[in-house]
Amino acid sequence: MKSFLTSALGLLVLGLLLNLPAGAQPTSGGPAPGAPAAEVPLDGGASLLLAGGVAYGLKQIRARRQARRAAKQAPAM
C-alpha cells in the first residue's frame, strides 16, 4: 500500500510540474469574436484514412473468423 501511495503522489507531483510550462505559453490570438469560422475541406487524406480503417477492420474480422473455423476443425485430444 505504501508503494502505491508513493507512486501515486510521485505521478501527481510530476503531472503538476509538467503542467506549469503550459500555462506560461502566450495565447495564439485566434480569430476575432463574431468572425466566420474557417472552413476545413475534407479532401483525399481524410477519405484515404477512412478507407484504410475500413480495410483494417475487415482484415481483423476475416482473421477472427478463420481462427474460429480452425479451432472448430482442430482434432480434439
Contact map, one row per residue, 1 for C-alpha under 8 A:
11111000000000000000000000000000000000000000000000000000000000000000000000000
11111100000000000000000000000000000000000000000000000000000000000000000000000
11111110000000000000000000000000000000000000000000000000000000000000000000000
11111111000000000000000000000000000000000000000000000000000000000000000000000
11111111100000000000000000000000000000000000000000000000000000000000000000000
01111111110000000000000000000000000000000000000000000000000000000000000000000
00111111111000000000000000000000000000000000000000000000000000000000000000000
00011111111100000000000000000000000000000000000000000000000000000000000000000
00001111111110000000000000000000000000000000000000000000000000000000000000000
00000111111111000000000000000000000000000000000000000000000000000000000000000
00000011111111100000000000000000000000000000000000000000000000000000000000000
00000001111111110000000000000000000000000000000000000000000000000000000000000
00000000111111111000000000000000000000000000000000000000000000000000000000000
00000000011111111100000000000000000000000000000000000000000000000000000000000
00000000001111111110000000000000000000000000000000000000000000000000000000000
00000000000111111111000000000000000000000000000000000000000000000000000000000
00000000000011111111100000000000000000000000000000000000000000000000000000000
00000000000001111111110000000000000000000000000000000000000000000000000000000
00000000000000111111111000000000000000000000000000000000000000000000000000000
00000000000000011111111100000000000000000000000000000000000000000000000000000
00000000000000001111111110000000000000000000000000000000000000000000000000000
00000000000000000111111110000000000000000000000000000000000000000000000000000
00000000000000000011111110000000000000000000000000000000000000000000000000000
00000000000000000001111111000000000000000000000000000000000000000000000000000
00000000000000000000111111100000000000000000000000000000000000000000000000000
00000000000000000000000111110000000000000000000000000000000000000000000000000
00000000000000000000000011111000000000000000000000000000000000000000000000000
00000000000000000000000001111100000000000000000000000000000000000000000000000
00000000000000000000000000111110000000000000000000000000000000000000000000000
00000000000000000000000000011111000000000000000000000000000000000000000000000
00000000000000000000000000001111101000000000000000000000000000000000000000000
00000000000000000000000000000111111000000000000000000000000000000000000000000
00000000000000000000000000000011111000000000000000000000000000000000000000000
00000000000000000000000000000001111100000000000000000000000000000000000000000
00000000000000000000000000000011111110000000000000000000000000000000000000000
00000000000000000000000000000000011111000000000000000000000000000000000000000
00000000000000000000000000000000001111100000000000000000000000000000000000000
00000000000000000000000000000000000111110000000000000000000000000000000000000
00000000000000000000000000000000000011111000000000000000000000000000000000000
00000000000000000000000000000000000001111100000000000000000000000000000000000
00000000000000000000000000000000000000111110000000000000000000000000000000000
00000000000000000000000000000000000000011111111000000000000000000000000000000
00000000000000000000000000000000000000001111111000000000000000000000000000000
00000000000000000000000000000000000000000111111100000000000000000000000000000
00000000000000000000000000000000000000000111111110000000000000000000000000000
00000000000000000000000000000000000000000111111111000000000000000000000000000
00000000000000000000000000000000000000000111111111100000000000000000000000000
00000000000000000000000000000000000000000001111111110000000000000000000000000
00000000000000000000000000000000000000000000111111111000000000000000000000000
00000000000000000000000000000000000000000000011111111100000000000000000000000
00000000000000000000000000000000000000000000001111111110000000000000000000000
00000000000000000000000000000000000000000000000111111111000000000000000000000
00000000000000000000000000000000000000000000000011111111100000000000000000000
00000000000000000000000000000000000000000000000001111111110000000000000000000
00000000000000000000000000000000000000000000000000111111111000000000000000000
00000000000000000000000000000000000000000000000000011111111100000000000000000
00000000000000000000000000000000000000000000000000001111111110000000000000000
00000000000000000000000000000000000000000000000000000111111111000000000000000
00000000000000000000000000000000000000000000000000000011111111100000000000000
00000000000000000000000000000000000000000000000000000001111111110000000000000
00000000000000000000000000000000000000000000000000000000111111111000000000000
00000000000000000000000000000000000000000000000000000000011111111100000000000
00000000000000000000000000000000000000000000000000000000001111111110000000000
00000000000000000000000000000000000000000000000000000000000111111111000000000
00000000000000000000000000000000000000000000000000000000000011111111100000000
00000000000000000000000000000000000000000000000000000000000001111111110000000
00000000000000000000000000000000000000000000000000000000000000111111111000000
00000000000000000000000000000000000000000000000000000000000000011111111100000
00000000000000000000000000000000000000000000000000000000000000001111111110000
00000000000000000000000000000000000000000000000000000000000000000111111111000
00000000000000000000000000000000000000000000000000000000000000000011111111000
00000000000000000000000000000000000000000000000000000000000000000001111111000
00000000000000000000000000000000000000000000000000000000000000000000111111100
00000000000000000000000000000000000000000000000000000000000000000000011111110
00000000000000000000000000000000000000000000000000000000000000000000000011111
00000000000000000000000000000000000000000000000000000000000000000000000001111
00000000000000000000000000000000000000000000000000000000000000000000000000111
